Amino acid sequence: MEDVIKTYIAKAPLEVQDILHRVRELVLEVDPELTQTLSYQMPTFKKHGKPILYFAAHKNHPGIYPTPPAVAQFAVRLAGYKTSKGAI
């Protein structure tokens, strides 16, 4: 079975590939049971069939897109970072 996230990262700009690999590693360290897939053309981690985190490669930076409840839950820890309802 194809590792769709690994394939996605391999196609990303070289400048962000290491960061994307590290994001994936960190997420799986927290919960190795997460389902890994692509949604909205982005790597996606799901728990019990529901997405909990997306991430993406952009030309000059990676994007991390937790679901809105996660951003709200960690608002204090995310102080100082640019966030929106569903993005860090």
C-alpha positions in Angstrom: 0.0 0.0 0.0 1.3 3.4 -1.0 2.4 5.7 1.8 0.5 8.8 0.6 2.0 11.2 3.1 5.5 10.1 2.3 4.8 10.6 -1.4 3.3 14.0 -0.7 6.4 15.1 1.3 8.7 13.8 -1.5 6.9 16.1 -4.0 7.1 19.1 -1.7 9.8 21.8 -2.1 13.1 20.6 -0.8 13.3 23.6 1.6 10.4 22.3 3.7 10.7 18.5 3.4 12.7 18.0 6.6 10.1 20.1 8.6 7.2 18.1 7.1 8.9 14.8 8.1 9.4 16.1 11.6 5.8 17.3 11.9 4.7 13.8 10.9 7.0 12.2 13.4 5.9 14.4 16.2 2.2 13.8 15.6 2.8 10.0 15.5 4.8 10.2 18.7 1.8 11.7 20.4 -0.6 9.1 19.0 0.8 6.3 16.8 -2.8 4.9 16.2 -3.9 7.9 14.1 -5.1 7.1 10.5 -2.9 8.8 7.9 -4.5 9.9 4.6 -4.9 12.9 2.3 -7.9 15.2 2.5 -8.2 18.5 0.7 -4.9 17.5 -1.0 -3.1 17.7 2.3 -1.6 15.1 4.6 -4.3 14.4 7.3 -4.4 12.6 10.6 -7.7 11.2 11.7 -8.9 9.6 15.0 -12.0 7.5 14.9 -12.6 8.7 11.3 -12.6 12.4 12.1 -9.7 14.7 11.0 -7.7 16.2 13.9 -4.8 17.7 12.0 -3.8 18.7 8.5 -0.4 19.9 7.3 0.8 21.3 4.0 3.9 22.4 2.1 4.0 25.9 0.8 6.8 27.5 -1.2 8.6 29.0 1.8 7.0 27.4 4.8 4.9 24.5 6.1 1.4 25.1 7.2 -0.2 23.3 10.2 -4.0 23.1 10.3 -5.5 21.6 13.4 -9.2 21.6 13.7 -10.8 24.6 15.5 -11.3 22.8 18.8 -7.5 22.1 19.0 -6.7 25.8 18.4 -9.1 26.8 21.1 -7.8 24.1 23.5 -4.2 25.3 23.2 -4.8 29.0 22.9 -2.6 29.9 25.8 0.3 27.8 24.6 -0.1 29.2 21.1 0.1 32.8 22.3 2.8 34.6 20.3 2.1 32.5 17.1 -0.1 33.7 14.3 -3.3 31.6 14.5 -6.8 31.6 13.1 -9.8 29.4 13.8 -8.2 26.4 12.2 -4.6 27.3 11.4 -1.3 27.9 13.1 
